[in-house]
Amino acid sequence: MSQALEKLRQYCAYQERCHSEVKYRALELGMRGNEVDEAIAALIADNFLNEERFAKAYAGGKFRMKQWGRKKIQASLKMKQVSSYCIKKGLQEIDEDDYLQVVLQQTEKKYQSLKGEIPLKRKYKTMQYLLQRGFEQELISEALEQIVNNPDFK
């Protein structure tokens, strides 16, 4: 048990992890049943494992590095079985002004790349792309309107 626990400590020290990742890793290391729960409890007690800290790091990282929208980050955290409270805390890490700036940048970039398309199809494809990236429909619509109604931009 102590050898497996030491490996889990290293696993958690390397980067922030969520409980489900650690549980899966513990099972890979051959731990079973109560051993897994005890190991997770020990990691939490030693502050190697903190789901709120994980959610904040994950949300901030996915937004900054991959420029994902809130919806995609939220869905991804849910898949990792992170609690709703921690997801909410994680999403608060994203600065509102930065978020709106990224929505506008991504919209402009995609819209520009579709120059050959007819305007309606261009808007539709841009909208679909940004929805896939996890941005909210209202924000995408606002950004598209800004771009389409801007005389400097065509």
PyRosetta script that sets phi, psi and omega in degrees:
from pyrosetta import init, pose_from_sequence

init()
pose = pose_from_sequence("MSQALEKLRQYCAYQERCHSEVKYRALELGMRGNEVDEAIAALIADNFLNEERFAKAYAGGKFRMKQWGRKKIQASLKMKQVSSYCIKKGLQEIDEDDYLQVVLQQTEKKYQSLKGEIPLKRKYKTMQYLLQRGFEQELISEALEQIVNNPDFK")
pose.set_psi(1, -45.1)
pose.set_omega(1, -174.9)
pose.set_phi(2, -65.8)
pose.set_psi(2, -33.2)
pose.set_omega(2, 178.3)
pose.set_phi(3, -67.9)
pose.set_psi(3, -43.6)
pose.set_omega(3, 178.3)
pose.set_phi(4, -65.1)
pose.set_psi(4, -40.1)
pose.set_omega(4, 179.1)
pose.set_phi(5, -63.1)
pose.set_psi(5, -40.0)
pose.set_omega(5, 178.3)
pose.set_phi(6, -62.8)
pose.set_psi(6, -40.2)
pose.set_omega(6, 178.0)
pose.set_phi(7, -65.1)
pose.set_psi(7, -39.0)
pose.set_omega(7, 178.2)
pose.set_phi(8, -66.3)
pose.set_psi(8, -36.5)
pose.set_omega(8, 177.0)
pose.set_phi(9, -61.2)
pose.set_psi(9, -45.8)
pose.set_omega(9, 179.2)
pose.set_phi(10, -63.2)
pose.set_psi(10, -40.8)
pose.set_omega(10, 179.6)
pose.set_phi(11, -59.4)
pose.set_psi(11, -42.3)
pose.set_omega(11, -179.6)
pose.set_phi(12, -77.2)
pose.set_psi(12, -31.2)
pose.set_omega(12, -178.5)
pose.set_phi(13, -71.3)
pose.set_psi(13, -30.1)
pose.set_omega(13, -177.7)
pose.set_phi(14, -62.7)
pose.set_psi(14, -45.6)
pose.set_omega(14, 175.2)
pose.set_phi(15, -158.0)
pose.set_psi(15, 163.8)
pose.set_omega(15, 179.7)
pose.set_phi(16, -60.7)
pose.set_psi(16, 138.7)
pose.set_omega(16, 179.3)
pose.set_phi(17, -129.6)
pose.set_psi(17, 155.7)
pose.set_omega(17, 173.2)
pose.set_phi(18, -98.2)
pose.set_psi(18, 166.1)
pose.set_omega(18, -176.4)
pose.set_phi(19, -58.5)
pose.set_psi(19, -41.3)
pose.set_omega(19, -176.8)
pose.set_phi(20, -65.4)
pose.set_psi(20, -36.4)
pose.set_omega(20, 177.4)
pose.set_phi(21, -64.4)
pose.set_psi(21, -43.0)
pose.set_omega(21, -178.8)
pose.set_phi(22, -67.8)
pose.set_psi(22, -39.5)
pose.set_omega(22, 179.0)
pose.set_phi(23, -62.3)
pose.set_psi(23, -44.3)
pose.set_omega(23, 179.1)
pose.set_phi(24, -62.2)
pose.set_psi(24, -42.9)
pose.set_omega(24, 179.3)
pose.set_phi(25, -63.8)
pose.set_psi(25, -40.6)
pose.set_omega(25, 179.4)
pose.set_phi(26, -62.0)
pose.set_psi(26, -41.0)
pose.set_omega(26, 178.2)
pose.set_phi(27, -65.8)
pose.set_psi(27, -38.3)
pose.set_omega(27, 176.1)
pose.set_phi(28, -61.1)
pose.set_psi(28, -35.0)
pose.set_omega(28, -179.3)
pose.set_phi(29, -80.1)
pose.set_psi(29, 2.1)
pose.set_omega(29, 175.8)
pose.set_phi(30, 91.9)
pose.set_psi(30, 8.0)
pose.set_omega(30, 177.4)
pose.set_phi(31, -78.7)
pose.set_psi(31, 150.1)
pose.set_omega(31, -178.9)
pose.set_phi(32, -137.7)
pose.set_psi(32, 152.7)
pose.set_omega(32, 171.2)
pose.set_phi(33, 49.6)
pose.set_psi(33, -120.1)
pose.set_omega(33, -177.0)
pose.set_phi(34, -62.1)
pose.set_psi(34, -33.0)
pose.set_omega(34, 179.4)
pose.set_phi(35, -54.5)
pose.set_psi(35, -44.0)
pose.set_omega(35, -178.2)
pose.set_phi(36, -63.3)
pose.set_psi(36, -48.6)
pose.set_omega(36, -179.8)
pose.set_phi(37, -62.0)
pose.set_psi(37, -40.7)
pose.set_omega(37, 179.0)
pose.set_phi(38, -65.3)
pose.set_psi(38, -41.3)
pose.set_omega(38, 179.8)
pose.set_phi(39, -63.2)
pose.set_psi(39, -44.8)
pose.set_omega(39, 179.6)
pose.set_phi(40, -63.1)
pose.set_psi(40, -41.5)
pose.set_omega(40, 177.7)
pose.set_phi(41, -61.6)
pose.set_psi(41, -41.8)
pose.set_omega(41, 179.6)
pose.set_phi(42, -64.7)
pose.set_psi(42, -41.4)
pose.set_omega(42, 179.8)
pose.set_phi(43, -65.5)
pose.set_psi(43, -37.4)
pose.set_omega(43, 177.8)
pose.set_phi(44, -67.8)
pose.set_psi(44, -43.8)
pose.set_omega(44, -179.6)
pose.set_phi(45, -61.5)
pose.set_psi(45, -37.5)
pose.set_omega(45, -179.6)
pose.set_phi(46, -86.0)
pose.set_psi(46, 4.8)
pose.set_omega(46, 178.7)
pose.set_phi(47, 64.5)
pose.set_psi(47, 25.0)
pose.set_omega(47, 173.8)
pose.set_phi(48, -81.1)
pose.set_psi(48, -26.4)
pose.set_omega(48, -174.6)
pose.set_phi(49, -125.9)
pose.set_psi(49, 120.8)
pose.set_omega(49, 179.6)
pose.set_phi(50, -146.3)
pose.set_psi(50, 109.3)
pose.set_omega(50, -173.4)
pose.set_phi(51, -65.6)
pose.set_psi(51, -34.9)
pose.set_omega(51, 179.3)
pose.set_phi(52, -66.3)
pose.set_psi(52, -43.5)
pose.set_omega(52, 178.3)
pose.set_phi(53, -62.0)
pose.set_psi(53, -40.5)
pose.set_omega(53, 177.9)
pose.set_phi(54, -61.0)
pose.set_psi(54, -48.4)
pose.set_omega(54, -177.4)
pose.set_phi(55, -60.5)
pose.set_psi(55, -40.8)
pose.set_omega(55, 179.6)
pose.set_phi(56, -65.6)
pose.set_psi(56, -45.6)
pose.set_omega(56, -179.4)
pose.set_phi(57, -65.1)
pose.set_psi(57, -42.6)
pose.set_omega(57, -177.6)
pose.set_phi(58, -64.6)
pose.set_psi(58, -50.5)
pose.set_omega(58, -178.1)
pose.set_phi(59, -62.5)
pose.set_psi(59, -46.8)
pose.set_omega(59, 179.4)
pose.set_phi(60, -61.3)
pose.set_psi(60, -43.6)
pose.set_omega(60, -179.0)
pose.set_phi(61, -66.1)
pose.set_psi(61, -46.8)
pose.set_omega(61, -179.0)
pose.set_phi(62, -64.8)
pose.set_psi(62, -34.9)
pose.set_omega(62, 178.6)
pose.set_phi(63, -71.3)
pose.set_psi(63, -48.7)
pose.set_omega(63, -176.5)
pose.set_phi(64, -68.9)
pose.set_psi(64, -46.3)
pose.set_omega(64, -173.1)
pose.set_phi(65, -83.7)
pose.set_psi(65, -46.4)
pose.set_omega(65, -175.7)
pose.set_phi(66, -103.1)
pose.set_psi(66, -5.5)
pose.set_omega(66, -179.0)
pose.set_phi(67, 52.6)
pose.set_psi(67, 50.8)
pose.set_omega(67, 175.0)
pose.set_phi(68, -82.8)
pose.set_psi(68, 152.9)
pose.set_omega(68, 175.2)
pose.set_phi(69, -83.7)
pose.set_psi(69, 168.6)
pose.set_omega(69, -177.6)
pose.set_phi(70, -59.0)
pose.set_psi(70, -40.7)
pose.set_omega(70, -176.4)
pose.set_phi(71, -63.7)
pose.set_psi(71, -40.5)
pose.set_omega(71, -179.5)
pose.set_phi(72, -69.2)
pose.set_psi(72, -40.5)
pose.set_omega(72, 177.9)
pose.set_phi(73, -63.3)
pose.set_psi(73, -45.2)
pose.set_omega(73, -179.8)
pose.set_phi(74, -60.5)
pose.set_psi(74, -46.2)
pose.set_omega(74, -179.9)
pose.set_phi(75, -62.7)
pose.set_psi(75, -40.3)
pose.set_omega(75, -179.4)
pose.set_phi(76, -65.8)
pose.set_psi(76, -41.2)
pose.set_omega(76, 177.9)
pose.set_phi(77, -66.6)
pose.set_psi(77, -37.3)
pose.set_omega(77, 177.5)
pose.set_phi(78, -62.5)
pose.set_psi(78, -40.7)
pose.set_omega(78, 178.8)
pose.set_phi(79, -62.5)
pose.set_psi(79, -29.5)
pose.set_omega(79, 178.5)
pose.set_phi(80, -85.9)
pose.set_psi(80, 8.1)
pose.set_omega(80, 176.8)
pose.set_phi(81, 60.8)
pose.set_psi(81, 37.3)
pose.set_omega(81, 176.7)
pose.set_phi(82, -83.9)
pose.set_psi(82, 141.5)
pose.set_omega(82, -177.1)
pose.set_phi(83, -65.1)
pose.set_psi(83, 154.0)
pose.set_omega(83, -179.5)
pose.set_phi(84, -58.6)
pose.set_psi(84, -39.7)
pose.set_omega(84, 179.2)
pose.set_phi(85, -58.9)
pose.set_psi(85, -47.4)
pose.set_omega(85, -178.5)
pose.set_phi(86, -68.1)
pose.set_psi(86, -35.1)
pose.set_omega(86, 177.4)
pose.set_phi(87, -62.6)
pose.set_psi(87, -44.5)
pose.set_omega(87, 179.6)
pose.set_phi(88, -60.1)
pose.set_psi(88, -45.1)
pose.set_omega(88, 178.9)
pose.set_phi(89, -62.1)
pose.set_psi(89, -41.7)
pose.set_omega(89, -179.7)
pose.set_phi(90, -62.7)
pose.set_psi(90, -43.1)
pose.set_omega(90, -178.4)
pose.set_phi(91, -68.4)
pose.set_psi(91, -22.9)
pose.set_omega(91, 177.5)
pose.set_phi(92, -69.5)
pose.set_psi(92, -15.9)
pose.set_omega(92, 178.2)
pose.set_phi(93, -67.8)
pose.set_psi(93, -21.3)
pose.set_omega(93, -176.4)
pose.set_phi(94, -84.6)
pose.set_psi(94, 120.3)
pose.set_omega(94, -179.7)
pose.set_phi(95, -70.5)
pose.set_psi(95, 130.1)
pose.set_omega(95, -175.2)
pose.set_phi(96, -58.9)
pose.set_psi(96, -44.5)
pose.set_omega(96, -179.2)
pose.set_phi(97, -64.2)
pose.set_psi(97, -42.7)
pose.set_omega(97, 177.8)
pose.set_phi(98, -61.7)
pose.set_psi(98, -41.2)
pose.set_omega(98, -177.6)
pose.set_phi(99, -62.0)
pose.set_psi(99, -48.6)
pose.set_omega(99, -179.8)
pose.set_phi(100, -63.2)
pose.set_psi(100, -36.6)
pose.set_omega(100, 178.0)
pose.set_phi(101, -62.8)
pose.set_psi(101, -44.0)
pose.set_omega(101, -179.8)
pose.set_phi(102, -66.0)
pose.set_psi(102, -41.2)
pose.set_omega(102, 178.1)
pose.set_phi(103, -58.2)
pose.set_psi(103, -46.7)
pose.set_omega(103, -178.9)
pose.set_phi(104, -64.5)
pose.set_psi(104, -45.0)
pose.set_omega(104, 179.6)
pose.set_phi(105, -60.5)
pose.set_psi(105, -47.9)
pose.set_omega(105, -178.3)
pose.set_phi(106, -63.8)
pose.set_psi(106, -39.9)
pose.set_omega(106, 179.7)
pose.set_phi(107, -63.0)
pose.set_psi(107, -48.0)
pose.set_omega(107, -178.8)
pose.set_phi(108, -61.1)
pose.set_psi(108, -45.2)
pose.set_omega(108, -178.4)
pose.set_phi(109, -60.8)
pose.set_psi(109, -47.4)
pose.set_omega(109, -178.4)
pose.set_phi(110, -68.4)
pose.set_psi(110, -43.8)
pose.set_omega(110, -179.2)
pose.set_phi(111, -60.6)
pose.set_psi(111, -41.9)
pose.set_omega(111, 178.0)
pose.set_phi(112, -61.0)
pose.set_psi(112, -39.6)
pose.set_omega(112, -175.6)
pose.set_phi(113, -69.3)
pose.set_psi(113, -13.2)
pose.set_omega(113, -177.2)
pose.set_phi(114, -106.8)
pose.set_psi(114, 34.9)
pose.set_omega(114, -174.8)
pose.set_phi(115, -53.8)
pose.set_psi(115, -36.9)
pose.set_omega(115, -175.3)
pose.set_phi(116, -74.7)
pose.set_psi(116, -15.0)
pose.set_omega(116, -175.3)
pose.set_phi(117, -77.6)
pose.set_psi(117, 157.3)
pose.set_omega(117, 173.2)
pose.set_phi(118, -70.4)
pose.set_psi(118, 149.1)
pose.set_omega(118, -172.7)
pose.set_phi(119, -49.5)
pose.set_psi(119, -44.0)
pose.set_omega(119, -177.6)
pose.set_phi(120, -64.9)
pose.set_psi(120, -43.6)
pose.set_omega(120, 179.8)
pose.set_phi(121, -67.1)
pose.set_psi(121, -36.6)
pose.set_omega(121, 179.0)
pose.set_phi(122, -61.2)
pose.set_psi(122, -45.4)
pose.set_omega(122, 178.7)
pose.set_phi(123, -64.3)
pose.set_psi(123, -44.0)
pose.set_omega(123, -178.1)
pose.set_phi(124, -61.5)
pose.set_psi(124, -48.1)
pose.set_omega(124, -178.4)
pose.set_phi(125, -64.7)
pose.set_psi(125, -38.5)
pose.set_omega(125, 177.7)
pose.set_phi(126, -62.9)
pose.set_psi(126, -45.8)
pose.set_omega(126, 179.4)
pose.set_phi(127, -58.6)
pose.set_psi(127, -48.2)
pose.set_omega(127, -178.7)
pose.set_phi(128, -60.3)
pose.set_psi(128, -43.6)
pose.set_omega(128, -179.4)
pose.set_phi(129, -59.6)
pose.set_psi(129, -46.7)
pose.set_omega(129, -177.3)
pose.set_phi(130, -72.1)
pose.set_psi(130, -32.4)
pose.set_omega(130, 175.6)
pose.set_phi(131, -64.5)
pose.set_psi(131, -39.5)
pose.set_omega(131, 177.8)
pose.set_phi(132, -62.7)
pose.set_psi(132, -33.2)
pose.set_omega(132, 179.2)
pose.set_phi(133, -79.7)
pose.set_psi(133, -2.6)
pose.set_omega(133, 173.1)
pose.set_phi(134, 92.7)
pose.set_psi(134, 16.9)
pose.set_omega(134, 178.0)
pose.set_phi(135, -87.4)
pose.set_psi(135, 155.7)
pose.set_omega(135, -177.2)
pose.set_phi(136, -77.3)
pose.set_psi(136, 141.4)
pose.set_omega(136, -175.1)
pose.set_phi(137, -58.8)
pose.set_psi(137, -41.1)
pose.set_omega(137, -178.3)
pose.set_phi(138, -61.6)
pose.set_psi(138, -43.2)
pose.set_omega(138, -178.5)
pose.set_phi(139, -66.0)
pose.set_psi(139, -38.8)
pose.set_omega(139, 179.6)
pose.set_phi(140, -64.5)
pose.set_psi(140, -45.3)
pose.set_omega(140, -179.8)
pose.set_phi(141, -59.6)
pose.set_psi(141, -44.2)
pose.set_omega(141, 179.2)
pose.set_phi(142, -61.7)
pose.set_psi(142, -45.6)
pose.set_omega(142, -179.1)
pose.set_phi(143, -63.5)
pose.set_psi(143, -42.4)
pose.set_omega(143, 179.2)
pose.set_phi(144, -62.3)
pose.set_psi(144, -43.2)
pose.set_omega(144, 179.3)
pose.set_phi(145, -60.8)
pose.set_psi(145, -43.6)
pose.set_omega(145, 179.0)
pose.set_phi(146, -58.1)
pose.set_psi(146, -44.1)
pose.set_omega(146, -176.9)
pose.set_phi(147, -71.4)
pose.set_psi(147, -47.5)
pose.set_omega(147, -176.9)
pose.set_phi(148, -65.6)
pose.set_psi(148, -37.0)
pose.set_omega(148, -177.6)
pose.set_phi(149, -87.9)
pose.set_psi(149, 2.1)
pose.set_omega(149, -180.0)
pose.set_phi(150, -86.6)
pose.set_psi(150, 117.4)
pose.set_omega(150, -177.0)
pose.set_phi(151, -63.9)
pose.set_psi(151, -26.7)
pose.set_omega(151, -179.9)
pose.set_phi(152, -71.2)
pose.set_psi(152, -18.6)
pose.set_omega(152, -171.2)
pose.set_phi(153, -108.7)
pose.set_psi(153, 118.7)
pose.set_omega(153, 172.7)
pose.set_phi(154, -151.4)
pose.dump_pdb("model.pdb")
